[in-house]
Amino acid sequence: MSEEKSKPFSKSFVLRTTAKHMRKSIDISIRKTFERVAEFGESDDKEKSLEVFETLSVLHTMRGMLDDFQAQNKELFKGNQ
């Protein structure tokens, strides 16, 4: 007979971990997109330049939404982060 050991579960832990990974991914995307600004700023491709800035705007909005979600759900984000 084998004893099945139940793994602990915490909604707070799952959401903190998910938010952490989301923030990291968004920050990476912001950094990599920002690195492309100069490339398209020096070219004559105004459409691509505009697309880069629009992308940065959306990424910053996403990060703000994540910040707002965490601020509105402080009870879920208590503990080590």
C-alpha positions in Angstrom: 0.0 0.0 0.0 1.2 3.4 -0.9 0.4 6.5 1.1 -0.8 9.3 -1.2 0.5 12.6 0.0 -1.7 15.5 -0.8 0.2 18.4 -2.3 -0.5 21.7 -0.6 -2.5 24.3 -2.6 -2.8 28.0 -2.2 -4.8 30.3 -4.4 -2.6 33.2 -3.3 0.6 31.4 -4.2 -0.7 30.5 -7.7 -1.8 34.0 -8.4 1.4 35.6 -7.1 3.5 33.2 -9.2 1.3 33.9 -12.3 1.5 37.6 -11.8 5.2 37.5 -11.4 5.7 35.5 -14.6 3.3 37.9 -16.5 5.2 40.9 -15.3 8.5 39.4 -16.3 7.2 38.5 -19.7 5.7 42.0 -20.2 8.9 43.7 -19.1 11.0 41.5 -21.5 8.6 42.5 -24.3 8.9 46.2 -23.4 12.7 46.0 -23.4 13.0 44.1 -26.7 10.4 46.3 -28.4 12.1 49.5 -27.1 15.4 48.2 -28.6 13.7 48.3 -32.0 12.7 52.0 -31.7 16.0 53.2 -33.1 16.0 50.7 -36.0 12.7 52.0 -37.3 13.2 55.6 -36.2 16.1 55.9 -38.6 14.3 54.2 -41.5 11.7 55.7 -43.8 9.2 53.0 -42.7 6.8 55.3 -40.7 4.1 52.6 -40.5 6.5 50.2 -38.7 7.8 53.0 -36.5 4.2 53.8 -35.5 3.5 50.1 -34.9 6.5 49.9 -32.5 5.2 52.8 -30.5 1.6 51.4 -30.5 3.0 48.1 -29.2 4.9 49.8 -26.4 1.7 51.6 -25.5 -0.3 48.4 -25.3 2.4 46.7 -23.3 2.5 49.5 -20.8 -1.3 49.3 -20.6 -1.1 45.6 -19.9 1.4 46.2 -17.1 -0.9 48.9 -15.6 -3.8 46.4 -15.7 -1.7 43.9 -13.8 -0.8 46.5 -11.3 -4.4 47.5 -10.9 -5.5 43.9 -10.5 -2.9 43.3 -7.7 -3.9 46.6 -6.0 -7.6 45.6 -6.1 -6.9 42.1 -4.8 -4.3 42.8 -2.1 -5.6 39.9 0.0 -4.5 37.5 -2.7 -1.0 39.0 -3.0 0.1 39.0 0.6 3.2 37.1 1.5 6.5 36.7 -0.2 6.6 37.9 -3.8 
